[in-house]
Amino acid sequence: MQLGIDDLAFATADRYLDLADLAPVHGVDVAKYTVGLGQDRMSVCAPDEDVVTLAAAAALPLVEDLDDAGRAAIRTVLLATESGIDQSKSAGVYVHRLLDLSPSARVVELKQACYAGTSALQMALALVARNPEQKVLVICSDVARYDVGSSGEPTQGCGAVAMLVTADPRLVAIEPVSGLHTTDVMDFWRPNYRSTAVVDGRLSLRAYTDSLAGAWQDYQAQGGAALADIDAFVYHQPFTKMAVKAHAHLARVAGGPRDAEAQAAQIADTLRYNREIGNSYTASMYVGLASLLDHATEDLAGSRIGFFSYGSGSVGEFFTGVVQPGFRQHLRAEAHRRLLDDRERISHAEYLRIVAPVNPVDGGDHVLEPTTRGSFRLAAISGHQRVYERAAAADAGSAVA
Ligand code: HMG
């Protein structure tokens, strides 16, 4: 029996800042961003969007395509995020309600920087192995925020990926061997009192590639596939150039092709969506997977994909999956393209107005002006509670507290 990703969709905010509008503010040539970092745009959340609304929007099409029995088979929802909205209640419980899932389910939130989505995927695989009738909904949802004016600012973004993990998956079967690497390093973190990350940029680049080398060595020690038997590589993408650097590093460490063109061919399709969205932390690597599957011109069926998931702090994991025959019929490529093309370009002034998260701490009543065109929105924060609703365009007013 094979286990893996049966369905996958992503969501992002419906507005973006073009990095051409940020470069002059930082006094740099836009090529620093488009070439040096490999980023063109970054999605920016509206004040009435957060990880809950993004997560629900990503998962909605997956749930809508299931019949009643299929929905009832979702007995676990794992939501990975490092942009949590509560210290106690899982963001996943709000999402479970917004999606009208069965109460006969467990829901939990997972955190280890950008890595947590992969831990959710591995836990989901273990649960499905135990009961192959069960489906697990894994959602990775994040809003990447750095200080305005900092060097991390052009690497912001936001997005969510939802994956249905099942037996006999239609998209990608995940293979059992994993290489793991954990080390205590202060490269990037966000203390509870901050809404933006603290980062040691230089250290973070080295910590990422060290983690890749460590995870690869462990993957080999665990009996993993040879580098030459892996056809494409999907990396965590804080900015797309990081994946290019990481792949070159893996080639050095593992004896892969040294030729830049050959290396580029193994990752090029995974970078397309992230160039336009920016960092979406836990979701980023799985946006890269969507990008690969949606854009591949050659038939990927039977191809082995290598994944490197990195979360600062740090945990890294290298694992592989095999693309399933007929996967193309189950892609959501058109919806993904439409989502990105329909976003509104906002000015730098508008970006500055909305970039900070809404975070009243007085426990009073705060109604949020409807702004997002997404399927779900944060309608109010009232009496210390966040009130979410299905957006009017999607379904006239079913408020959920
Ligand atoms: P910086 O210091 O502003 O940039 O910060 P730089 O001076 O290093 O330049 C960046 C690149 O642009 C360089 O390329 C320059 O040469 C090039 P490289 O030499 O490295 O290949 N460049 C140009 N190229 C063309 N034309 C030009 C030009 N000018 C310069 N005119 C940094 C860059 C990434 C450090 C910063 O943006 C940052 O701190 N970002 C946030 C941290 C980050 O993303 N780290 C990545 C690894 S850690 C990770 O992935 C985990 C994370 O996702 C969090 C989590 O796990 O939760 C972040």
Residues whose N, C-alpha, C, O or C-beta is under 5 A from the ligand:
A	BS01	HMG	D29 A31 K32 V35 G36 L37 A113 C114 S151 G152 T155 F188 V199 G201 R202 S204 L205 Y208 P238 Y281 Y310 G311 S312
